[in-house]
Amino acid sequence: MLVVEDLHVYYGEIHALKGVSLTVGTGEIVAVLGPNGAGKTTTVKTISGLLAPRQGRVTLDEASIGGHPAHEIVHKGIAHVPEGRKIFNRLTVAENLGMGAYIRSDAGIAEDMERVFTLFARLKERRTQVAGTLSGGEQQMLAIGRALMARPRLLLLDEPSMGLAPIVVEQIFETIVEVNRHGTTILLVEQNAAMALGIARRGYVLETGAVALTGTAAELAGNIDVRRAYLGE
């Protein structure tokens, strides 16, 4: 489905990605792990069109999308839940969800909003509440729900557990599994390696802008270097 080949991305003269390659197959959950500054967020920003690669290819269903503007990427079936949520603080919950469907004009928008409210019952209770007054966990639910309103085939999730209480993290990850079960492919960037590898099929470990390790989730969870660096052992 998604193929990233030899991706090189710069911030000015800073070489942030140094030949990153990865694949995501239809229906998979694929995890991207690594420390701060490893290039995880840069990778998903490049896939979603927020950054342009200087070298390399990004293809979706064998069609090149590297360097295309972000709104075109959304039309092609990729939605991005950014690090830090980036919700519209002054809009209500329902208005934020409506913004997620801005590319659509079909009759299924209301039905999809109800689906989001089924996934996240707390959002339904707060549908008229201004989003900036929500808790961190509720804002993360809203960010995911907003992305789902675009009906993506591929969902990019950047650090969905960041800053959240453990019980909320569990709920978020249960929802990620549920979304995947209903047919959405997921590329998951996450520092919580144990949670990510617990739901992913495969994974990649980035270090200093390059892929250091790759394997099945079980292989990475059993790797001694991964266990020491990311699983606290």
TAJOPE-V435004 format. One record per helix or strand. SS is the DSSP state (@ for helix, = for strand). FROM is the first residue (numbers start at 1). LEN is the number of residues. If there is no record, write none. Layout:
ss->SS from->FROM len->LEN
ss->SS from->FROM len->LEN
This chain:
ss->= from->2 len->10
ss->= from->14 len->11
ss->= from->29 len->5
ss->@ from->40 len->8
ss->= from->55 len->6
ss->= from->63 len->2
ss->@ from->70 len->6
ss->= from->78 len->4
ss->= from->92 len->1
ss->@ from->93 len->8
ss->@ from->109 len->11
ss->@ from->121 len->5
ss->= from->130 len->1
ss->@ from->131 len->3
ss->@ from->136 len->13
ss->= from->154 len->5
ss->@ from->166 len->16
ss->= from->185 len->5
ss->@ from->193 len->7
ss->= from->202 len->6
ss->= from->210 len->7
ss->@ from->217 len->6
ss->@ from->224 len->7
